[in-house]
Amino acid sequence: MSEYVVTKIFPKNRKKNEQVIRLLEKENIRRDKNLEYTCGIFDEDNNLIATGSCFGNTLRCLAVASKHQGEGLMNLIVTHLVNYQFKRGIFHLFIYTKAGREDIFKTLGFYEIVTVDDHLVFLENRKNGFENYLNSLHTNVAFDLNQGKNSAIIMNANPFSLGHQYLVEEAAKKSDLVHLFVVSEDSSIFPFSIRKRLIEEGTAHLKNVVLHPTGPYMISNATFPSYFQKDETSVIEGHALLDIKIFQKIAERLAINCRYAGEEPFSLVTGIYNNVMNHELRKVGIEFIELKRKEVNAKIISASKIRQALKENDLKTVKDLVPETTFNYLVSEEALPIIEKIKMTSDVVHY
């Protein structure tokens, strides 16, 4: 094993990248669309025999050629990637892997968070990471969790709209307590700190709503790994099942017995996600309520419409679609860098 060296594979090196794709395919893995860094191990004939990649705080697309398995190459790849992540200041790391392959990662310092139907295993490199997150949720709550209807909503709010506000208000009317989880992942045009602030301001009038960050345990469909899913529907379903498994553990800790979501009639992703959520949550005794989306001028409110209106400098439309608190931010000097980013982005609808 000592003669093997892990080297960076540059994006412009077509030959080596083709080898990466071929090796992954042999191991029934597709190269993920979200990769920031890729490395590999080559034999004496310059053939790729092991590879791995990073995206954000995750390690992805890890594979060793079948005839070289058992030689410790995965250990070399993972150690290299962990060191690479540490050097760029990312210390809390995650791996998504096929069920049955998790043991090797456990020997390398990763700990299982959840398993999805003998299909997918989600791991992190902190022994009590998820448990500490669950414990932290209690510090935000000053209510009795064991009485009445405790509901939950998970939202990204990119940005917070009248539709988001309506969903929270309806849940608050019919619940004793609403746990509102804000997606912490920063893959949206509006950063987490701004999204969280606009949600806080837009729900300040609701006294039975408690905000929580999702931390690194719930991510968007845009960055969910797809490399071991057979097709796009499987990717969406896999993401939904993983989120629901994690949510079930959160629900147990906070005595949540209902989850609200807004319908998305024009989104295949959200439609599949909500169907899976409805089926899976009911199996464990959690009520699922999908609310009809709020409309303005006979048109459904959506964050993508708001971003498009901002791109076109159509402030009248923006004002019709967002709470006053959100609008005040969007026309402030503080928002100028984000507005400029929106105007420079070619497709803000699917961002």
C-alpha positions in Angstrom: 0.0 0.0 0.0 2.9 2.4 0.7 3.8 2.8 -3.0 0.4 4.4 -3.8 0.1 8.1 -3.9 -3.2 10.1 -3.9 -3.1 13.0 -6.4 -5.5 15.8 -7.4 -7.4 15.3 -10.6 -7.9 18.7 -12.3 -11.2 19.5 -14.0 -9.4 20.2 -17.3 -7.7 16.9 -17.5 -10.1 15.2 -19.8 -8.3 11.8 -19.9 -8.2 11.4 -16.1 -11.8 12.6 -15.7 -12.9 10.0 -18.2 -11.2 7.4 -16.1 -13.0 8.6 -13.0 -16.4 8.2 -14.8 -15.5 4.7 -16.0 -14.4 3.6 -12.6 -17.5 4.9 -10.9 -19.7 3.2 -13.6 -18.0 -0.1 -12.9 -19.0 0.3 -9.3 -22.6 1.3 -10.2 -22.0 4.9 -9.3 -22.8 7.9 -11.4 -20.5 10.9 -11.2 -22.3 13.5 -9.1 -23.1 16.9 -10.7 -22.0 18.7 -7.5 -18.2 18.2 -7.0 -15.6 20.8 -6.0 -12.5 18.6 -5.7 -11.6 15.2 -7.1 -8.6 13.0 -6.3 -7.4 9.6 -7.4 -4.8 6.8 -7.1 -3.1 5.4 -10.2 -1.2 2.2 -10.7 2.2 1.8 -12.4 0.5 1.9 -15.8 -1.3 5.2 -15.0 -4.7 3.4 -14.7 -7.1 4.9 -12.1 -7.7 2.4 -9.4 -9.4 4.5 -6.7 -11.1 7.9 -6.6 -13.1 10.3 -4.3 -14.5 13.8 -4.3 -15.7 16.6 -2.1 -18.6 19.0 -2.3 -19.2 21.4 0.6 -19.0 19.5 3.8 -19.5 16.1 2.2 -17.3 13.3 0.7 -18.7 11.9 -2.5 -18.2 9.5 -5.4 -15.9 7.2 -3.4 -14.8 4.0 -5.3 -12.0 1.5 -5.5 -11.5 -0.8 -8.5 -12.8 -4.3 -7.7 -9.5 -6.1 -8.1 -7.8 -3.6 -5.7 -10.4 -3.8 -3.0 -8.9 -4.9 0.3 -5.6 -3.1 -0.2 -6.4 -0.1 2.0 -7.0 2.3 -0.9 -10.3 3.6 0.4 -8.4 4.5 3.6 -5.9 6.5 1.6 -8.6 8.3 -0.4 -10.8 9.2 2.7 -7.7 10.3 4.7 -6.6 12.6 1.8 -10.1 14.1 1.4 -10.5 14.6 5.2 -7.1 16.4 5.3 -8.1 18.5 2.3 -11.4 19.5 4.0 -9.6 20.4 7.3 -7.1 22.6 5.4 -10.0 24.6 4.0 -11.5 25.0 7.4 -14.3 22.4 7.1 -14.2 20.1 10.1 -17.7 18.6 10.4 -17.9 16.1 7.5 -20.6 13.9 6.1 -20.8 10.8 3.9 -23.7 9.4 2.0 -23.2 5.8 1.0 -25.0 2.7 -0.2 -26.3 0.4 2.6 -23.8 -2.3 3.2 -20.8 -0.1 2.5 -20.9 1.9 5.7 -18.6 -0.3 7.8 -15.4 0.8 6.1 -16.3 4.4 6.8 -17.1 3.6 10.4 -13.5 2.2 10.8 -12.3 5.6 9.4 -13.9 7.7 12.1 -17.5 8.2 10.8 -20.7 7.5 12.7 -24.1 6.6 11.4 -26.9 9.1 11.7 -29.7 7.3 9.9 -30.3 4.4 7.5 -33.0 4.6 4.8 -34.7 1.3 4.0 -31.4 -0.7 3.6 -30.7 1.7 0.7 -28.8 4.7 2.0 -26.7 5.4 5.0 -25.9 8.9 6.2 -22.8 9.3 8.4 -20.8 12.1 10.1 -17.3 12.4 11.6 -18.6 13.5 15.1 -19.6 10.7 17.5 -22.4 12.7 19.1 -23.0 15.4 16.5 -26.6 14.6 15.7 -27.4 13.9 19.4 -25.9 17.3 20.4 -28.1 19.0 17.7 -31.2 17.3 19.0 -30.3 18.4 22.6 -29.8 22.0 21.4 -33.4 22.2 20.1 -34.7 22.2 23.6 -32.8 25.4 24.4 -35.0 27.3 22.0 -38.3 26.1 23.5 -40.0 27.7 26.5 -43.3 25.7 26.1 -44.6 22.4 27.5 -43.9 19.9 24.7 -46.2 17.2 26.1 -49.5 19.0 25.7 -51.6 19.7 22.7 -50.8 19.8 19.0 -47.1 20.4 18.2 -46.6 21.1 14.6 -43.6 21.6 12.4 -42.7 23.4 9.2 -39.4 23.3 7.3 -38.7 26.1 4.9 -35.9 27.7 2.9 -37.7 31.0 2.1 -35.5 32.4 -0.6 -36.9 35.0 0.2 -39.7 35.0 2.8 -43.0 35.7 1.0 -46.7 36.2 1.8 -47.1 32.5 0.9 -44.6 31.4 3.6 -46.3 33.8 6.1 -49.7 32.4 5.3 -48.5 28.8 5.8 -47.0 29.7 9.2 -50.1 31.7 10.2 -52.5 28.8 9.3 -50.4 26.3 11.3 -50.2 28.7 14.2 -54.0 29.0 14.3 -54.5 25.3 14.5 -51.6 24.4 16.8 -50.5 24.9 20.3 -46.9 25.2 19.2 -45.2 25.5 15.8 -41.6 24.5 15.3 -40.4 26.4 12.3 -37.2 25.0 10.9 -35.1 27.2 8.6 -32.8 25.4 6.2 -29.3 26.4 7.3 -27.5 25.3 4.1 -26.2 28.3 2.2 -26.9 27.3 -1.4 -29.5 29.9 -2.1 -29.2 33.5 -3.4 -30.3 34.8 0.0 -27.9 33.6 2.7 -29.1 31.8 5.8 -28.6 34.8 8.1 -30.9 37.0 6.0 -33.5 34.3 5.4 -33.7 33.5 9.1 -34.0 37.2 9.9 -36.8 37.8 7.4 -38.7 34.8 8.8 -38.3 36.1 12.3 -39.5 39.5 11.3 -42.4 38.1 9.3 -43.6 35.9 12.1 -43.0 38.1 15.1 -46.7 38.6 15.6 -47.2 34.8 16.2 -46.4 34.1 19.8 -46.6 30.3 19.5 -43.9 29.9 16.8 -40.3 28.9 17.7 -37.5 29.1 15.1 -34.8 26.4 14.7 -31.9 26.1 12.3 -31.8 22.7 10.5 -28.1 22.7 11.0 -26.2 20.5 8.5 -28.7 17.6 8.8 -31.2 18.8 6.2 -30.1 20.0 2.8 -31.8 21.1 -0.4 -32.6 18.8 -3.3 -30.1 20.8 -5.4 -27.2 19.5 -3.4 -28.5 16.1 -2.3 -26.1 13.5 -3.7 -27.4 11.6 -6.8 -24.4 9.4 -7.6 -26.0 6.1 -6.4 -29.6 6.8 -7.5 -30.8 5.2 -10.7 -32.8 8.2 -12.0 -34.2 11.6 -11.0 -37.3 10.3 -9.4 -35.2 8.0 -7.2 -33.0 11.0 -6.2 -36.1 13.0 -5.1 -37.6 10.0 -3.3 -34.2 9.2 -1.6 -33.8 12.8 -0.5 -37.4 12.8 0.9 -36.9 9.5 2.8 -33.6 10.7 4.3 -35.2 14.0 5.4 -38.1 12.2 6.9 -35.9 9.7 8.8 -34.1 12.7 10.3 -37.3 14.6 10.9 -38.8 11.6 12.8 -35.9 11.7 15.3 -36.5 15.4 15.7 -40.2 14.9 16.1 -39.6 12.3 18.8 -37.4 14.7 20.8 -39.8 17.6 20.5 -43.1 15.7 20.7 -44.1 16.9 17.2 -47.3 15.2 16.0 -48.1 17.2 12.8 -46.2 18.6 9.9 -47.4 21.3 7.5 -46.3 22.0 3.9 -47.5 24.1 1.0 -48.5 22.4 -2.2 -46.5 23.0 -5.3 -48.7 22.1 -8.3 -46.1 23.1 -10.9 -43.1 21.3 -9.3 -42.4 17.7 -9.9 -39.8 17.7 -7.2 -42.1 19.0 -4.5 -45.0 16.9 -5.6 -43.0 13.7 -5.3 -41.5 14.9 -2.0 -44.9 15.7 -0.5 -46.4 12.4 -1.6 -43.5 10.5 0.1 -43.8 12.6 3.2 -47.6 12.1 3.4 -47.2 8.3 3.2 -44.2 7.9 5.5 -45.3 10.3 8.3 -48.7 8.8 8.6 -47.0 5.4 9.1 -45.4 6.7 12.3 -48.5 8.5 13.6 -47.5 12.1 12.5 -50.3 14.0 10.7 -49.4 15.6 7.4 -51.3 18.7 6.2 -50.6 20.1 2.7 -52.1 23.5 2.4 -53.3 25.1 -0.9 -50.9 27.8 -1.8 -51.9 31.4 -1.2 -52.7 33.4 -4.4 -52.5 37.1 -5.3 -54.4 38.3 -8.4 -55.4 34.7 -9.1 -51.7 33.7 -9.3 -49.9 31.5 -6.8 -47.2 33.2 -4.8 -43.7 31.7 -5.1 -40.2 32.8 -4.2 -39.1 32.2 -7.8 -41.6 34.8 -9.0 -40.2 37.3 -6.5 -36.6 36.7 -7.6 -37.7 37.1 -11.2 -39.5 40.3 -10.4 -36.4 41.6 -8.6 -34.3 40.7 -11.6 -36.6 42.7 -13.8 -36.7 45.6 -11.3 -40.5 45.1 -11.0 -40.9 46.4 -7.4 -44.7 46.6 -7.7 -45.0 42.9 -8.2 -42.5 42.3 -5.4 -44.5 44.4 -3.0 -47.6 42.4 -3.8 -45.9 39.1 -3.0 -44.0 39.8 0.2 -44.7 41.0 3.8 -43.8 44.6 4.5 -40.8 43.5 6.6 -39.4 41.6 3.6 -40.1 44.5 1.2 -38.4 47.0 3.5 -35.3 44.8 3.4 -35.3 44.3 -0.4 -35.4 48.1 -1.0 -32.7 48.8 1.5 -29.0 49.5 0.9 -28.2 46.3 2.8 -29.9 44.2 0.1 -28.0 45.8 -2.9 -25.3 43.1 -3.2 -28.0 40.4 -3.3 -30.1 42.3 -5.8 -27.1 42.8 -8.0 -26.4 39.0 -7.8 -29.9 38.3 -8.8 -29.6 40.6 -11.8 -26.4 38.9 -12.8 -27.8 35.4 -12.5 -29.2 34.0 -15.7 -31.8 31.6 -14.2 -33.2 32.9 -10.8 -36.4 30.8 -11.1 -34.6 27.5 -10.5 -31.8 28.9 -8.3 
